[in-house]
């Protein structure tokens, strides 16, 4: 299933200094996530990056486990990249930046997948570690959410990993990636048809152990603002808006989710069966499978940090890559 998005000018992405003269006419950015592959195609026109195509395709590389990409998931991934390459081929002077994240870092046949992507689709994938992924996410979020001197916490829940970044408008103080994405939690704890008190406690105990280094940061950073990037937070906004017969505004760069609203939505999601979640207005089919683990992960963070507000960012790793290219940090 693919989702297409309208055109937008990225005026706010322009750095204070002139754009590098070596920039191509078109830039294609591919984010190979564990659940979803994303394509962002941008034209550099009259000094502005102009988004001309954005598409996301569910591939679920970890459907059979993150340790190895199953044959069906492998085929879905290559098919998605072949589709992306056909879109890119319609434009001249295109520079392609493709980044592989958690699933390709972890899977035993990740390198085989990358080789086939190069041979069959002409797409050379750069494998990045969790630390670099967190940095790219922070670059993207800072283009969508105005930061101040106050330290905030960015959280990006992917399928294979979750990234945490403590930062303000001047610097990143701490960042860490953990192999605890939504697909990983779903496979380990299931949580498909509601979440019992026992299952919730079991997950909490697991997270207390796995996220010990994150919890240690509570002594240093009493963050009040949680900024969420990517799928789960997008879905929470979509569900909240759909309940009001509304949709996300493509020109809006972030939304605030009230803590009380999050709690109500979390309790609702965790009480429903898979079929009931799937029927909710605004719920993407592939998110319904694993959203319970993701919202409980968010609730876990809220429990241990004095969070007062949640902000969803429309921008994440793709936009961070774009910012890095425009500012000469990625070439």
BAFI-3210 file (N, C-alpha, C; in Angstrom, 3 decimals, decimal comma, padded with zeros to 6 digits):
// residues 331
n [1|2|3|4|5|6|7|8|9|10|11|12|13|14|15|16|17|18|19|20|21|22|23|24|25|26|27|28|29|30|31|32|33|34|35|36|37|38|39|40|41|42|43|44|45|46|47|48|49|50|51|52|53|54|55|56|57|58|59|60|61|62|63|64|65|66|67|68|69|70|71|72|73|74|75|76|77|78|79|80|81|82|83|84|85|86|87|88|89|90|91|92|93|94|95|96|97|98|99|100|101|102|103|104|105|106|107|108|109|110|111|112|113|114|115|116|117|118|119|120|121|122|123|124|125|126|127|128|129|130|131|132|133|134|135|136|137|138|139|140|141|142|143|144|145|146|147|148|149|150|151|152|153|154|155|156|157|158|159|160|161|162|163|164|165|166|167|168|169|170|171|172|173|174|175|176|177|178|179|180|181|182|183|184|185|186|187|188|189|190|191|192|193|194|195|196|197|198|199|200|201|202|203|204|205|206|207|208|209|210|211|212|213|214|215|216|217|218|219|220|221|222|223|224|225|226|227|228|229|230|231|232|233|234|235|236|237|238|239|240|241|242|243|244|245|246|247|248|249|250|251|252|253|254|255|256|257|258|259|260|261|262|263|264|265|266|267|268|269|270|271|272|273|274|275|276|277|278|279|280|281|282|283|284|285|286|287|288|289|290|291|292|293|294|295|296|297|298|299|300|301|302|303|304|305|306|307|308|309|310|311|312|313|314|315|316|317|318|319|320|321|322|323|324|325|326|327|328|329|330|331]
n.u [000,854|000,650|001,268|000,599|001,701|000,975|002,472|005,103|006,881|010,096|010,900|011,960|014,111|016,340|019,708|021,579|023,780|024,653|023,233|025,079|027,042|027,322|025,050|022,660|020,024|017,834|017,021|016,890|015,689|015,858|014,525|015,026|013,185|012,308|009,624|008,528|009,273|010,455|010,168|011,457|011,352|012,978|013,140|015,584|014,990|015,133|016,574|015,253|014,350|012,076|009,463|008,545|007,621|006,459|006,412|005,286|005,754|004,544|006,550|007,390|009,855|010,660|008,766|008,978|010,698|013,443|015,986|016,541|015,719|012,752|011,778|009,476|009,223|011,669|011,324|009,201|010,486|012,495|010,832|009,538|011,705|012,402|010,153|010,443|012,802|011,967|010,317|012,195|013,786|012,455|013,329|016,004|019,473|019,640|020,488|020,870|020,140|020,264|019,378|019,957|018,471|017,542|016,577|018,163|020,617|020,603|019,669|020,690|020,916|021,039|023,067|023,024|020,536|021,058|022,946|021,427|019,621|021,280|022,192|019,837|018,055|019,575|020,159|022,168|022,736|023,373|024,469|023,583|024,519|022,857|023,405|024,017|021,593|019,908|020,973|020,375|017,587|017,179|018,048|016,039|013,674|014,166|013,654|010,956|009,868|010,085|012,752|014,013|016,158|015,502|015,797|014,685|013,049|013,433|011,727|011,723|009,953|010,614|010,217|012,130|013,829|014,156|014,717|016,233|016,705|018,217|018,099|018,605|018,007|020,600|022,432|023,037|022,699|022,654|022,235|020,679|020,163|017,934|017,291|014,391|011,992|008,615|007,825|009,521|008,717|006,096|006,484|007,765|006,064|003,521|000,533|-001,749|-004,593|-005,849|-004,523|-003,484|-003,330|-001,220|000,377|001,074|002,595|004,649|005,849|006,644|008,574|010,482|011,213|012,282|014,666|015,933|016,035|017,641|019,859|018,684|016,793|018,516|019,161|017,203|017,993|019,563|018,271|015,397|013,052|010,281|008,951|008,023|008,933|007,625|008,479|007,748|006,042|004,249|003,516|002,494|000,273|-001,223|-001,969|-003,487|-005,591|-006,770|-007,572|-009,277|-011,381|-012,637|-013,538|-011,542|-008,453|-004,876|-003,245|-001,415|000,352|000,932|003,374|003,694|001,900|000,163|-000,310|-002,454|-001,739|-003,749|-005,450|-003,788|-003,533|-006,180|-006,553|-004,542|-005,469|-007,820|-006,930|-005,445|-007,385|-008,829|-009,544|-007,525|-009,011|-010,903|-009,306|-008,300|-010,548|-010,866|-011,381|-008,910|-006,846|-004,040|-003,703|-001,413|-000,344|-002,084|-001,464|000,778|000,664|000,000|002,210|003,898|002,536|002,510|005,195|005,640|004,068|005,543|007,857|006,729|005,972|008,367|009,644|009,157|007,039|005,059|003,892|003,161|004,501|003,960|006,042|006,140|008,322|011,183|013,631|014,054|013,744|015,736|017,975|017,761|018,155|020,784|022,101|021,641|023,050|025,626|026,579|026,166|027,205]
n.v [-001,195|002,169|005,608|008,828|012,234|015,802|018,625|020,624|023,566|023,800|026,181|026,916|025,277|026,361|027,222|029,807|030,610|030,619|028,040|025,033|025,059|022,732|021,237|018,939|019,056|017,577|015,805|012,697|011,036|008,161|006,331|003,465|001,900|-000,397|-001,188|000,393|001,723|004,769|007,387|010,456|013,019|015,752|018,949|021,314|024,513|027,767|028,544|027,274|024,266|022,103|020,054|017,415|014,868|012,437|009,414|006,520|003,122|000,179|-002,431|-004,228|-005,571|-007,022|-008,965|-011,694|-011,794|-009,909|-010,802|-012,114|-011,330|-012,368|-014,428|-013,511|-010,882|-009,886|-009,917|-008,072|-005,750|-005,347|-005,068|-002,673|-000,884|-001,136|000,001|002,628|003,319|003,469|005,709|007,678|007,544|009,017|011,567|013,855|014,347|013,471|012,993|010,305|009,398|006,895|005,335|002,798|001,317|000,034|-002,714|-003,601|-003,282|-005,271|-007,760|-010,966|-011,379|-008,850|-007,517|-008,939|-008,160|-005,421|-005,645|-006,773|-004,700|-002,781|-004,094|-004,848|-002,661|-000,424|001,126|002,308|001,533|003,137|002,038|002,957|003,576|003,336|005,627|007,580|007,595|008,672|011,254|012,268|012,224|014,181|016,469|016,689|017,006|019,456|021,232|021,313|021,806|024,444|025,042|025,940|027,215|025,377|022,016|019,249|016,107|013,994|011,410|008,645|006,154|003,402|000,489|-001,455|-000,264|002,182|005,589|007,945|011,307|013,853|017,277|020,811|024,030|024,568|022,420|018,824|016,792|014,148|011,001|008,003|004,806|002,089|-001,393|-001,755|-001,471|-001,002|-003,315|-005,204|-005,281|-006,136|-008,719|-009,956|-009,632|-009,844|-008,794|-008,436|-008,670|-006,750|-005,680|-007,148|-006,608|-008,061|-008,506|-005,893|-005,231|-007,062|-006,151|-003,608|-004,242|-005,461|-003,255|-001,542|-002,789|-002,943|-000,281|000,997|002,781|004,998|005,713|006,504|009,014|010,615|011,767|013,806|015,266|016,860|016,684|018,301|018,322|016,133|015,171|013,638|011,664|010,324|007,151|006,020|008,284|009,904|008,354|008,499|011,196|011,167|009,455|010,945|013,256|012,115|011,301|013,665|014,151|015,197|015,906|015,611|018,682|019,424|021,552|022,032|021,722|020,498|018,945|019,231|016,886|016,400|015,385|014,069|013,303|011,547|009,508|008,564|007,624|005,682|003,822|003,048|001,878|-000,268|-001,829|-002,906|-005,394|-006,734|-006,543|-004,648|-002,401|-002,063|-001,189|001,379|004,797|006,468|004,758|003,214|000,166|-001,483|-000,414|-001,052|-003,576|-003,394|-001,217|-001,164|-001,992|000,129|002,436|001,829|001,934|004,670|005,556|004,482|006,071|008,560|007,989|007,904|010,298|013,830|014,619|017,057|017,831|016,624|016,675|016,196|015,689|016,524|016,117|013,998|011,563|011,610|014,308|015,295|014,253|015,652|018,284|018,004|017,541|019,982|021,669|020,915|018,799|016,224|014,310]
n.w [000,000|-000,928|-000,162|-001,257|-001,378|-001,259|-003,061|-001,724|-000,876|000,528|002,077|004,571|004,832|003,707|004,113|005,890|004,434|000,883|-001,234|-001,922|-004,881|-006,253|-006,110|-007,404|-009,951|-009,155|-006,182|-004,739|-001,993|-000,086|002,452|004,114|006,094|008,781|008,782|006,743|003,532|002,315|-000,074|-001,029|-003,255|-004,529|-006,100|-006,902|-007,257|-008,377|-006,139|-004,069|-002,360|-003,739|-003,091|-005,055|-005,188|-002,941|-001,291|000,406|001,234|002,611|003,676|005,599|006,595|008,794|009,232|009,584|011,631|012,943|012,737|010,384|007,053|005,752|002,909|001,514|002,486|001,673|-001,109|-001,294|-000,475|-002,451|-004,664|-004,003|-004,084|-006,764|-007,909|-006,894|-008,222|-010,849|-010,775|-010,136|-012,407|-014,292|-014,185|-014,886|-014,085|-011,338|-007,983|-005,855|-002,572|-000,441|002,528|004,831|007,706|010,909|010,346|008,182|009,348|011,239|010,198|009,036|006,338|005,349|003,927|001,564|000,609|000,155|-001,896|-003,971|-004,337|-005,433|-007,768|-009,192|-009,017|-009,232|-007,047|-004,624|-001,379|001,657|004,675|007,901|011,316|014,561|016,048|014,127|012,782|014,744|014,881|012,306|012,437|014,393|013,030|011,111|012,673|013,889|011,872|011,747|014,248|016,425|018,506|021,778|024,375|026,229|027,225|025,387|024,637|021,967|020,334|018,305|016,979|015,254|013,140|013,721|015,573|018,244|018,655|020,834|021,699|023,470|023,474|022,703|021,184|020,527|020,808|020,707|023,453|024,286|022,796|021,662|020,230|020,361|019,956|019,840|018,390|017,058|015,623|016,700|019,408|019,070|018,051|020,174|022,409|021,473|022,044|020,530|020,684|022,603|025,811|028,680|032,280|033,319|031,027|030,434|032,690|032,406|030,030|030,903|032,876|031,249|029,614|031,539|032,078|029,537|028,755|030,577|030,482|029,337|031,301|033,277|032,474|033,449|035,781|034,962|032,954|033,219|031,439|029,941|027,602|025,089|021,937|019,214|016,444|013,219|012,342|014,582|016,140|014,138|013,477|015,854|015,798|013,442|014,184|016,243|014,845|012,928|014,502|014,779|012,317|010,674|008,869|008,560|007,942|005,127|005,164|007,747|010,185|012,627|015,335|018,465|021,029|023,560|026,895|028,381|026,316|024,960|026,893|027,100|024,482|024,337|026,288|025,066|022,621|023,608|024,661|022,656|020,143|017,436|015,025|015,735|016,217|013,672|012,349|013,175|012,341|010,482|011,057|009,787|007,994|008,422|010,709|012,722|013,612|015,294|016,992|019,702|021,320|020,733|021,715|024,408|024,906|024,596|026,737|028,814|028,773|029,430|031,988|033,440|033,050|033,588|031,722|030,155|027,837|024,535|021,356|017,973|015,231|011,832|010,309|009,941|009,630|006,778|006,041|007,609|006,337|003,918|004,856|005,719|003,284|001,934|003,556|003,246|004,800|004,137|001,464]
ca.u [000,000|001,469|000,596|001,185|001,532|000,995|003,733|005,371|008,183|010,814|011,596|012,662|015,287|017,460|020,661|021,873|024,725|024,094|023,251|026,277|026,920|027,387|023,793|022,011|018,691|016,899|017,559|015,990|016,064|015,156|014,694|014,619|012,837|011,955|008,240|008,128|010,261|009,980|010,850|011,245|012,003|013,008|013,763|016,199|014,493|015,175|017,115|014,427|014,036|010,647|009,086|007,700|007,028|006,719|005,655|005,660|005,247|004,753|007,252|007,479|011,026|010,816|007,537|009,347|011,780|014,420|017,295|016,682|014,621|012,104|011,764|008,378|009,570|012,795|010,743|008,444|011,433|013,105|009,764|009,337|012,851|012,279|009,131|011,062|013,797|011,234|009,889|013,396|014,307|011,727|013,975|017,422|020,365|019,162|021,402|020,079|020,696|019,470|019,929|019,402|018,463|017,607|016,415|019,330|021,753|020,479|019,375|021,851|020,972|020,908|024,042|022,515|019,466|021,679|023,584|020,385|019,082|022,224|022,265|018,556|017,349|020,515|020,120|023,235|022,253|024,361|024,018|023,976|024,312|021,793|023,833|023,849|020,159|019,379|021,400|019,594|016,231|017,195|018,125|014,722|012,703|014,454|013,077|009,495|009,509|010,992|013,307|014,583|017,256|014,983|016,123|013,510|013,355|012,880|011,532|011,319|009,705|010,571|009,815|013,194|014,539|013,614|015,788|015,987|017,678|018,041|018,724|017,902|018,242|022,031|023,247|022,557|023,397|022,740|021,377|020,877|019,221|017,727|016,599|013,091|010,957|007,254|007,765|010,247|007,868|004,950|006,912|008,158|004,982|002,253|-000,332|-002,602|-006,014|-005,940|-003,348|-003,865|-002,480|-000,009|001,202|001,588|003,653|005,746|006,511|007,279|009,786|011,431|011,704|013,128|015,991|016,504|016,204|018,275|020,701|017,779|016,221|019,562|019,179|016,190|018,691|020,244|017,371|014,000|012,395|008,831|008,386|008,365|008,666|007,553|008,630|007,474|004,796|003,296|003,019|001,637|-000,983|-001,972|-002,575|-004,514|-006,732|-007,409|-008,236|-010,363|-012,510|-013,281|-013,761|-010,512|-007,252|-003,683|-003,001|-000,064|001,202|001,187|004,609|003,619|000,651|000,323|-001,201|-002,619|-001,428|-004,991|-005,937|-002,936|-003,878|-007,475|-006,353|-003,755|-006,342|-008,764|-006,225|-005,012|-008,561|-009,499|-008,945|-006,896|-010,051|-011,522|-008,346|-008,233|-011,762|-010,878|-011,087|-007,575|-005,856|-003,468|-003,824|-000,208|-000,065|-002,988|-000,838|001,865|000,602|-000,109|003,548|004,462|001,932|002,967|006,560|005,495|003,560|006,669|008,706|005,982|005,947|009,656|010,092|008,055|006,509|003,830|003,285|003,664|004,415|004,258|006,767|005,915|009,621|012,029|014,938|014,168|013,960|017,058|018,930|017,675|018,823|022,211|022,588|021,612|024,044|026,953|026,991|026,030|027,513]
ca.v [000,000|003,372|006,849|009,954|013,476|016,970|019,340|021,667|024,210|023,740|027,457|026,978|024,429|027,071|027,711|031,236|030,776|030,132|026,601|024,577|025,138|021,390|020,525|018,538|019,616|016,780|014,993|011,620|010,498|006,909|005,850|002,060|001,542|-001,793|-001,387|001,200|002,387|006,110|008,121|011,902|013,554|017,211|019,729|022,575|025,439|029,172|028,674|026,601|022,852|021,959|018,649|017,083|013,532|011,778|008,169|005,532|001,790|-000,801|-003,634|-005,120|-006,427|-007,882|-009,743|-013,033|-011,622|-008,925|-011,434|-012,460|-010,866|-013,513|-014,378|-012,660|-009,503|-009,555|-009,619|-006,815|-004,644|-005,129|-004,559|-001,259|-000,123|-001,132|001,013|003,931|003,600|003,862|007,102|008,513|007,523|009,983|012,873|013,913|014,963|013,104|012,354|009,434|009,146|005,829|004,992|001,621|001,490|-001,084|-004,067|-003,947|-003,374|-006,456|-009,001|-011,715|-011,227|-007,433|-007,174|-009,548|-007,272|-004,211|-005,975|-006,926|-003,361|-002,122|-004,800|-004,881|-001,377|000,673|001,961|001,983|001,836|003,410|001,532|003,867|003,021|003,980|006,960|008,469|007,688|009,635|012,596|012,673|012,496|015,475|017,516|016,833|017,537|020,874|022,030|021,325|022,258|025,496|024,739|027,049|026,750|024,285|020,680|018,434|014,729|013,489|009,962|008,154|004,714|002,718|-000,896|-002,245|000,439|003,446|006,543|008,988|012,386|015,013|018,403|022,095|024,670|024,766|021,210|017,521|016,429|012,684|010,295|006,563|003,968|000,789|-002,324|-001,990|-000,867|-001,521|-004,683|-006,042|-005,453|-006,967|-010,113|-010,503|-009,604|-010,045|-007,651|-008,261|-008,522|-006,151|-005,829|-007,421|-005,988|-008,871|-008,227|-004,535|-005,289|-007,814|-005,245|-002,558|-004,821|-005,627|-001,939|-001,008|-003,393|-002,598|001,173|001,476|003,955|006,128|006,107|007,189|010,405|011,367|012,521|014,942|016,038|016,838|017,199|018,460|018,208|014,965|015,394|012,346|011,675|009,110|006,409|005,913|009,607|010,314|007,618|009,066|012,431|010,804|008,913|012,052|014,115|011,376|011,310|014,963|014,263|016,079|015,273|016,439|019,740|019,212|022,707|022,094|020,982|019,728|018,966|018,910|015,859|016,597|014,181|013,375|012,679|010,382|008,452|008,007|006,884|004,489|002,861|002,541|000,988|-001,476|-002,613|-003,395|-006,478|-006,275|-006,177|-003,393|-001,315|-001,912|-000,494|002,765|005,805|007,043|003,730|002,469|-001,274|-002,101|000,118|-001,682|-004,790|-003,206|000,068|-001,302|-001,956|001,467|003,414|001,488|002,454|006,109|005,689|004,167|007,267|009,577|007,558|008,111|011,682|014,753|015,133|017,834|018,003|015,795|017,331|015,335|016,374|016,004|015,816|013,066|011,264|012,029|015,750|015,517|013,985|016,791|019,419|017,731|017,739|021,411|022,349|020,380|017,801|014,920|014,427]
ca.w [000,000|-001,035|000,168|-001,975|-000,649|-002,128|-003,241|-000,736|-000,918|001,792|002,228|005,847|004,797|003,110|005,104|005,796|003,334|-000,382|-001,467|-002,626|-006,337|-006,819|-005,940|-008,664|-010,148|-008,377|-005,097|-004,315|-000,684|000,217|003,823|004,160|007,456|008,999|008,351|005,592|002,692|001,963|-001,131|-001,093|-004,451|-004,400|-007,164|-006,486|-008,266|-007,974|-004,797|-003,069|-002,583|-004,016|-003,039|-006,198|-005,010|-001,666|-001,298|001,419|000,932|003,661|003,223|006,764|006,461|009,972|009,423|010,042|012,600|012,495|012,594|008,965|006,207|005,124|001,443|001,048|002,817|000,792|-002,424|-001,186|-000,399|-003,776|-005,529|-003,657|-004,592|-008,221|-008,176|-006,643|-009,263|-012,056|-010,566|-010,196|-013,777|-015,120|-014,030|-015,231|-013,096|-010,005|-007,036|-004,984|-001,247|000,161|003,836|005,480|009,157|011,859|009,791|007,376|010,268|012,090|009,469|008,547|004,883|005,013|002,873|000,329|000,147|-000,370|-003,164|-004,983|-004,607|-006,344|-009,052|-009,905|-009,018|-009,404|-005,845|-003,692|-000,035|002,692|005,971|008,973|012,651|015,315|016,475|012,970|012,537|015,717|014,485|011,134|012,918|015,086|012,008|010,503|013,637|014,154|010,788|011,899|015,587|016,898|019,811|022,541|025,224|027,054|026,737|025,075|024,270|020,712|020,323|016,988|017,056|013,978|013,263|014,322|016,639|018,731|018,920|021,820|021,597|024,340|022,785|022,642|019,886|020,307|020,718|021,144|024,680|024,418|021,843|021,720|019,503|020,986|019,040|020,473|017,567|017,185|015,111|017,655|020,584|018,670|017,899|021,475|023,402|020,758|022,353|019,361|021,015|023,922|026,671|030,062|033,299|033,407|029,847|030,593|033,698|031,801|029,102|031,693|033,466|030,139|029,206|032,618|031,911|028,236|028,639|031,800|030,227|029,114|032,583|034,036|032,038|034,194|036,818|034,338|032,100|033,653|030,239|030,019|026,253|024,289|020,510|018,547|014,992|012,439|012,238|015,685|016,500|013,025|013,595|016,975|015,309|012,469|014,915|016,958|013,865|012,291|015,430|014,604|010,866|010,135|008,363|008,723|006,980|004,582|005,424|009,191|010,423|013,865|016,093|019,879|021,551|024,999|027,660|028,705|025,088|024,702|027,844|026,698|023,237|024,675|026,963|024,068|021,701|024,313|025,062|021,449|019,370|016,197|014,061|016,190|015,948|012,219|011,902|013,642|011,320|010,585|011,386|008,665|008,213|008,952|012,048|013,683|014,120|016,252|017,668|021,155|021,901|020,550|022,632|025,751|024,978|024,858|028,108|029,690|028,842|030,172|033,400|034,099|032,856|033,916|030,462|030,256|026,505|023,441|020,057|016,832|014,162|010,481|009,707|010,677|009,054|005,373|006,014|008,187|005,257|003,001|005,504|005,706|001,909|001,629|004,386|002,964|005,782|003,473|000,031]
c.u [000,884|000,631|001,332|000,829|001,611|002,353|003,882|006,754|008,801|011,587|012,465|013,906|016,524|018,402|020,947|022,869|024,121|024,165|024,523|026,063|026,842|026,078|023,190|020,645|017,672|017,646|016,506|016,524|015,205|015,527|014,153|014,390|012,457|010,546|007,958|009,340|009,659|010,826|010,463|012,046|011,851|013,688|014,334|015,892|014,451|015,589|016,321|014,297|012,524|010,297|008,126|007,091|007,434|005,823|006,188|004,996|005,566|005,439|007,401|008,642|011,158|009,586|007,821|010,494|012,839|015,802|017,589|015,478|014,039|011,993|010,667|008,682|010,715|012,256|009,962|009,382|012,059|012,068|009,519|010,469|012,842|011,254|009,712|012,032|013,132|010,739|011,077|013,900|013,607|012,364|015,456|018,191|019,860|020,299|020,557|020,834|019,788|020,144|019,194|019,532|018,387|017,550|017,643|020,594|021,782|020,390|020,644|022,017|020,758|021,835|023,611|021,404|020,059|022,325|022,550|019,759|019,976|022,190|020,974|017,926|018,270|020,555|021,186|022,820|023,430|023,792|024,512|023,705|023,242|022,137|023,639|022,373|019,519|019,749|020,580|018,155|016,183|017,277|016,762|013,721|012,919|013,952|011,562|009,042|010,542|011,439|013,869|015,761|016,814|015,330|014,821|013,991|012,653|012,832|011,028|011,195|009,613|010,082|010,852|013,892|013,762|014,794|015,329|017,092|017,304|018,791|017,968|018,249|019,718|022,802|022,479|023,381|023,601|021,803|021,707|019,782|019,159|016,961|015,241|011,967|009,623|007,136|008,444|009,373|006,655|005,347|007,227|006,981|003,589|001,306|-001,346|-004,051|-006,182|-004,706|-003,825|-002,920|-001,161|000,932|001,827|002,751|004,879|006,549|007,261|008,587|010,877|012,041|012,595|014,549|016,657|016,816|016,830|019,119|019,860|017,232|017,249|019,632|018,158|016,824|019,348|019,294|015,925|013,136|010,883|008,144|008,932|007,965|008,726|007,635|008,243|006,185|003,824|002,698|002,128|000,271|-001,840|-002,664|-003,713|-005,771|-007,501|-008,178|-009,429|-011,598|-013,288|-013,622|-012,792|-009,327|-006,071|-003,568|-001,588|000,881|001,531|002,377|004,625|002,251|000,975|-000,736|-001,292|-002,371|-002,681|-005,542|-005,109|-003,331|-005,189|-007,309|-005,557|-004,647|-007,337|-008,093|-005,892|-006,176|-009,246|-008,789|-008,298|-007,941|-010,718|-010,592|-008,284|-009,405|-011,811|-010,603|-009,705|-006,483|-005,335|-003,448|-002,593|000,193|-000,905|-002,356|000,076|001,770|000,527|001,250|004,155|003,864|002,314|004,415|006,547|005,044|004,662|007,568|008,023|005,972|007,231|010,242|008,902|007,456|005,183|003,136|003,959|003,456|004,806|004,924|006,480|007,223|010,411|013,298|015,084|014,490|015,292|018,155|018,945|018,398|020,338|022,828|022,684|022,665|025,440|027,461|026,875|026,334|027,776]
c.v [001,236|004,598|007,990|011,246|014,666|017,664|020,446|022,245|024,146|025,043|027,482|026,098|025,182|027,572|029,185|031,529|030,226|028,611|026,208|024,569|023,748|020,617|020,161|019,202|018,891|015,956|013,958|011,042|009,265|006,479|004,425|001,658|000,076|-002,105|-000,795|001,729|003,721|006,686|009,593|012,426|015,069|017,831|021,011|023,597|026,855|029,336|027,995|025,117|022,682|020,475|018,326|015,678|012,991|010,561|007,229|004,204|000,847|-002,036|-004,670|-006,106|-007,403|-008,744|-011,141|-012,978|-010,701|-009,543|-011,803|-011,929|-012,082|-013,336|-013,463|-011,188|-009,008|-009,138|-008,314|-005,611|-004,319|-004,573|-003,066|-000,409|-000,064|-000,087|002,421|004,298|004,021|005,299|008,034|008,640|008,522|011,366|012,769|014,613|014,733|012,493|011,583|009,183|008,130|005,361|003,798|001,741|000,137|-002,471|-004,495|-004,014|-004,737|-007,759|-009,656|-011,594|-009,780|-007,025|-007,751|-008,677|-006,023|-004,468|-006,120|-005,582|-002,615|-002,764|-004,676|-003,505|-000,190|001,609|001,468|002,453|002,059|002,960|002,466|003,214|003,820|005,385|007,968|008,652|008,710|011,065|013,112|013,004|013,871|016,623|017,760|017,481|019,025|021,787|022,167|021,921|023,271|025,177|025,994|026,507|025,601|022,936|019,887|017,036|014,373|011,964|009,555|006,639|004,142|001,292|-001,726|-001,586|001,664|004,336|007,586|010,028|013,488|016,172|019,693|022,748|024,845|023,473|019,953|017,116|014,923|012,069|008,821|005,861|002,608|-000,113|-002,742|-001,319|-001,572|-002,968|-005,654|-006,324|-006,325|-008,433|-010,749|-010,626|-009,803|-008,849|-007,384|-007,966|-007,997|-006,449|-006,025|-006,696|-006,744|-008,573|-006,841|-004,514|-006,014|-006,926|-004,152|-003,045|-004,987|-004,287|-001,312|-001,546|-002,890|-001,110|001,777|002,720|005,196|006,628|006,835|008,672|011,268|012,190|013,776|015,852|015,866|017,422|017,229|018,285|016,979|015,258|014,039|012,473|010,312|008,387|006,434|007,259|010,176|009,643|008,158|010,362|012,114|010,269|010,020|012,958|013,408|011,342|012,619|015,219|015,250|015,242|016,199|017,454|019,581|020,386|022,866|021,189|020,213|019,904|018,671|017,891|016,058|015,284|013,376|012,656|011,441|009,221|007,770|007,137|005,608|003,416|002,241|001,521|-000,340|-002,340|-003,272|-004,599|-005,895|-005,793|-004,860|-002,209|-001,018|-001,097|000,962|003,729|006,411|006,038|003,045|000,980|-001,871|-001,546|-000,591|-002,907|-004,531|-001,936|-000,061|-001,242|-000,575|002,476|003,104|001,927|003,959|006,333|005,413|005,390|008,362|009,262|007,950|009,508|012,613|015,426|015,856|018,019|017,087|016,561|016,333|016,173|015,715|015,591|014,873|012,825|011,739|013,510|016,121|015,278|015,158|018,002|019,223|017,930|019,225|022,179|021,764|019,364|016,378|015,130|013,063]
c.w [000,000|-000,725|-000,537|-001,259|-001,609|-002,145|-002,200|-001,004|000,471|002,009|003,483|005,873|004,298|004,194|004,904|004,688|002,053|-000,476|-002,198|-004,136|-006,960|-006,692|-007,297|-008,786|-009,281|-007,320|-004,720|-003,008|-000,410|001,629|003,877|005,613|007,564|008,525|006,976|004,848|002,244|000,834|-001,050|-002,275|-004,456|-005,617|-006,564|-007,581|-007,702|-006,511|-003,710|-003,388|-002,672|-004,026|-004,179|-006,085|-003,646|-001,595|-000,229|001,092|002,087|003,078|004,343|006,641|007,618|010,240|009,955|011,049|012,052|012,277|011,136|008,207|005,501|003,614|000,910|001,309|001,937|-000,572|-002,394|-001,175|-001,737|-004,752|-005,272|-004,209|-006,119|-008,663|-007,981|-007,773|-010,572|-011,958|-010,735|-011,633|-014,693|-015,069|-014,376|-014,115|-011,663|-009,193|-006,036|-003,680|-000,562|001,447|004,433|006,989|009,871|011,223|009,001|008,226|010,948|011,308|008,923|007,036|004,449|003,884|001,527|-000,257|-000,484|-001,725|-004,275|-005,338|-005,580|-007,733|-009,850|-010,060|-009,250|-008,207|-004,872|-002,299|000,909|004,036|007,074|010,330|013,396|015,748|015,348|012,654|013,472|015,343|013,302|011,528|013,574|014,095|011,380|011,435|013,867|013,041|010,926|013,217|016,056|018,323|020,469|023,344|026,132|026,423|026,545|024,708|022,975|020,797|018,946|017,062|015,649|014,169|013,998|015,484|017,083|019,090|019,933|021,701|022,574|023,707|023,070|021,315|019,567|020,097|021,131|022,362|024,813|023,399|021,882|020,922|020,189|020,014|019,585|019,699|017,714|016,711|016,071|018,873|020,269|018,612|019,253|022,435|022,797|020,972|021,239|019,722|022,435|024,753|028,103|031,017|033,425|032,238|029,938|031,581|033,170|030,845|029,863|032,312|032,420|029,747|030,275|032,512|030,637|028,097|029,894|031,600|029,946|030,449|033,448|033,675|032,773|035,308|036,266|033,573|032,558|032,531|030,417|028,669|025,549|022,850|019,816|017,042|014,420|012,826|013,384|016,047|015,391|013,138|014,731|016,570|014,345|013,158|015,633|016,002|013,231|013,182|015,361|013,131|010,226|009,648|008,617|007,592|006,440|004,810|006,918|009,507|011,736|014,520|017,560|020,284|023,060|025,734|027,992|027,481|024,747|025,605|027,466|025,457|023,490|025,311|025,983|023,154|022,364|024,791|023,868|020,850|018,118|015,193|014,440|015,971|014,461|011,688|012,340|012,495|011,548|010,874|010,127|008,979|008,882|010,315|013,102|014,328|015,309|017,080|019,187|021,839|021,832|021,524|024,076|025,964|025,255|026,298|029,124|029,865|029,656|031,668|034,130|033,916|033,100|032,684|030,704|028,923|025,497|022,138|018,979|015,751|012,821|009,814|010,593|009,861|007,603|005,274|006,657|007,161|004,285|003,580|005,471|004,329|001,598|002,409|004,243|003,966|005,248|002,001|-000,566]
res [x|x|x|x|x|x|x|x|x|x|x|x|x|x|x|x|x|x|x|x|x|x|x|x|x|x|x|x|x|x|x|x|x|x|x|x|x|x|x|x|x|x|x|x|x|x|x|x|x|x|x|x|x|x|x|x|x|x|x|x|x|x|x|x|x|x|x|x|x|x|x|x|x|x|x|x|x|x|x|x|x|x|x|x|x|x|x|x|x|x|x|x|x|x|x|x|x|x|x|x|x|x|x|x|x|x|x|x|x|x|x|x|x|x|x|x|x|x|x|x|x|x|x|x|x|x|x|x|x|x|x|x|x|x|x|x|x|x|x|x|x|x|x|x|x|x|x|x|x|x|x|x|x|x|x|x|x|x|x|x|x|x|x|x|x|x|x|x|x|x|x|x|x|x|x|x|x|x|x|x|x|x|x|x|x|x|x|x|x|x|x|x|x|x|x|x|x|x|x|x|x|x|x|x|x|x|x|x|x|x|x|x|x|x|x|x|x|x|x|x|x|x|x|x|x|x|x|x|x|x|x|x|x|x|x|x|x|x|x|x|x|x|x|x|x|x|x|x|x|x|x|x|x|x|x|x|x|x|x|x|x|x|x|x|x|x|x|x|x|x|x|x|x|x|x|x|x|x|x|x|x|x|x|x|x|x|x|x|x|x|x|x|x|x|x|x|x|x|x|x|x|x|x|x|x|x|x|x|x|x|x|x|x|x|x|x|x|x|x|x|x|x|x|x|x|x|x|x|x|x|x]
***
